[in-house]
Amino acid sequence: MPIFRLDQRLIFPPPHLAEADGLLAVGGDLSPERLLLAYSMGIFPWYDRVPILWWSPDPRVILEPQRLHVSRRLARTVRAGKFIVTVDKAFREVIRLCATVPRKDQGGTWITAEMEKAYVLLFETGFAHSVECWQEDKLAGGIYGVCLGRCFFGESMFHRETDASKVALVHLMDHLHRKGFAFLDCQLPSSHLVSLGAREIGRPEFLALMKKGGVTPGSHPPVPAF
């Protein structure tokens, strides 16, 4: 299948036309309208240099709030109150630290300055959110993502203290469960996600779950009640 090259028109090819690795299109921009259209179609950007690459992998990895598995050790950490947890109090700091805090077996970051600016715009318009973990007034860990309808599309997380990002995830999943969200999109698999209860599903099921969660294709969705 050919890789589609985007132009100035606000349009994406159907996700089922993606390559086997999930690559669907190149080019375009990171305007809020294009990003919202992409996420509403099950597409997301992921690249470390221009041009922008747009992906729709099959299978897709999701974590459903009711299926979250919290180990006894992590549950004890959550109950101990080691971290103070907030929501949307430091979105800019979270995305910056996701881009800059070193990760094991990862030499760089895909969160470019352009990406950072684009997601801050989504935050300012109510479509992106963060959960923060604090320890002694220091940001110890966090997670951020995009929210449409009752679907949360996870983007990245970081930690500077052991278990801080995991505690942030537990609080996020609890919040999504109370709000009746369908899933947290994890995009791609990892052993860590599987240990938390994540599962792989095919693209058709993923898109069906998005629809069940109130997400239909469009570049101007209503602001979700996160």
N, C-alpha and C positions, 0 to 999 in steps of 0.2 A: 504494500500500500504506500502511496506517496505521503510525505510529510507536508501538511498544509502550511502555507505562508500567509500570515495575517497582514492586512493592510489597515487603513484608517477606519474601515467599516466596523461597526460593533457587531461582530458575528463570529461564531465558532462552528467548525464542522461537528457533526454528530459524534459523540464519544466512542461509539462502536467502531469507528474508522481508525482508531489509534493503532499504533504498531504493537507488536507482541510485548514490548517492554513498557508500554503505556504512553509513549510519546505520541502526541496528537498534532501539535502545531508549533510553529516558531514565529517570533515577531510580535507585532502589536505593541501595546503599552500597558502600564500598571495603573490606569485611571480607576477610580472607584467603580464607575459604571462597568468597565470591562471585567474587573475582578469579581464584582457581584454576579455578573452574567456567568462567568466561568464557574464559580462555586455553585451556582444554582443549577448547573448542568453536570456537576460532578467532576469538574476540571480544576486544576490548580497549577500555579507557576512554580518552577523549581529549576534554578540555573545559577551558575557562579560567574558568568560573563555573558555579554550580549552575543547573539540575540536572546530574547526571552524564550524559554522553553515551556510549553504547556502540556500537562500530563493527565491521563485518565487511566490508571492501572487496573488490570483485571487479572487476578482477583484484587479485592480491596480489603483492608483490615479495619474493623470497627470494634469499639468497646461499648457495650450496652450497659447503662447504669445498673440494671438489675442483675447483671452477670459479673460485676466487678469482684475480683477475689483479692482480699486484703489479708496478708499473712499475719500471724499472731504477733510477730515482732513489730511489724509496721502498725498494727492496731494499737499496740502498747505505746508506740511513739506518738500516735495521734492523740490518744487519751491523756498522755503525760503533759500535753500542752507545751512542748518544747519550743514550738513556733507559734507566733501570732499570725493568723491568716486573714488577709484582706482581699477584696475584689475591686478591680479597676482603680486602685489607688496609685499605681506606679507603672502604667502600661509602657511608657517610653523607656523606663529603666529596664523593665523585663525584656523587651525586644532587643535593647542594646546589649544586655548581658547574655541573652541567647546567642547573639552574634559574636561575642568576644570571649566568653568564658571557655577555656580549653576543654575539649572532650577527649575521652580515651579513644584511640584508634581513629581520630579525625584530625586531619592536618589543617583544615580551613573552615570557612563558613559559606553557606549559600545565601545568607541574609545580607545582601548588599545594602549600601546606603540608599539606593533607589527603592529596594524592597522595604526597608525600614520606614522611609517616608510614606510609602503607599499604605502600609498597614496602620500607621499613626492616623492617616486620614480616615481610614475605615473605623478606627476607634473613636475619633472625634464625631463621626456621624452615627455611632451606635451599633456598628456591625462587627466590631472586634472587641474582645474582652481579655482580661488577664486575671489570674489568681496569684497572689504574692504570699510568700512565707518570710516572716521577719524574725530576727534574733538579735536582741539588744539594739534595736533601731537600725540594724543592717539587713539589707535584702539578701536572704540566704538561699532563696530558690523561687521558681515561679514557672508558669505556663501561660501561653497565650494562643488565641485562635480566632476564627471567624464564626459568627453565629447567624444562621438564617432559619426562620421558622423555629422548629423544635429540633434542629440539627446543629451540632457544634463541630466545626472542622478544625481539629488541632493542628497547630503549625510547629511549635517548638517549645522546649522546656530547658531549664538549666538548674544547676545547684552549685552552691559554694560551701554548703554544709551537708553532711551525710543525711540522706532521706528527705531533704527539704523539698525537692521537686516531687517526690512521691507523695508527701503530705499535701502539697498543692493539688496534685491530681485527685487524691481521695476527696478533698473538699469540693473540687470542681464536679466530680461525679455525683457526690451527694446533692449538690445544687441542681444538677441536671435531672436527677431522679425526682426531686421534689417538684420540679417545674414540668415534669412529664415529657422530657426530651427523648427522642428515638435512639440517638447514639452519639458517641464521640468518634469522629473519623480520625483514624490513626495513619491513613494513607498506605504505609508499607509495613511489612512484618518485622518483628524483632523478638528474640527470646524473652526479653524483659516484658514486652507487651503481652505475649502469650501467657506468661506467669501471672499476669493481672486479670486474665480472662478474656483477652481479645481473641477474635476469630476472623478467619478469611471468608469472604463471600464474593460471589460473582458480580460483575457490573450490573446485570439486570436486576438482581436482588437489591443491590446498593441503591440504584436509582428508584426502585419501588419503595424502599424504606425512606428515601428523601421525600418522595411524594406523600407518604403516610405522615411524615413529620412536617407537612405543610409547605414544602419547598417545590416550587415550579419554576421553570426557566424564565429569567427576566433580569434586566439590568437596574430596575428600580423597585426592589421588594420592600414591603413595609418593615419598619424597624422592629426587630424581634423583642419580645418581652423576656429578656435574659434576667 
